Amino acid sequence: MNTPFPFSAIVGQDNMKLALVLTAIDPKIGGVLVFGDRGTGKSTAIRAFADLLPPIKLSLIHISEPTRLRRIS
């Protein structure tokens, strides 16, 4: 896999970068919808930012019955 482009090296797109940083600081914001013309660096910026985030712990959920969920440790 290629080395991700550094987030700090992205020039311009200040509103998008601010929105990504604020969402990382306060997840209650609920996310950011990034859209724009082709070639404006949307995917590059998202991949670069994702590389800065800490890893998250995933929980597996086993569905034993359609109406009941139970967590597997």
DARA-V573295 format. One record per backbone hydrogen bond with DSSP energy under -0.5 kcal/mol. CO is the residue of the C=O (numbers start at 1). NH is the residue of the N-H. If there is no record, write none. Layout:
{{CO/NH} {CO/NH}}
This chain:
{{6/9} {7/10} {13/17} {14/18} {15/19} {16/20} {17/21} {18/22} {19/23} {20/24} {21/25} {22/26} {26/29} {27/30} {32/34} {33/35} {37/40} {41/45} {42/46} {43/47} {44/48} {45/49} {46/50} {47/51} {48/52} {49/52} {49/53} {50/53} {56/58} {60/72} {61/63} {62/64} {62/70} {65/68} {68/64} {68/65} {70/62} {72/60}}
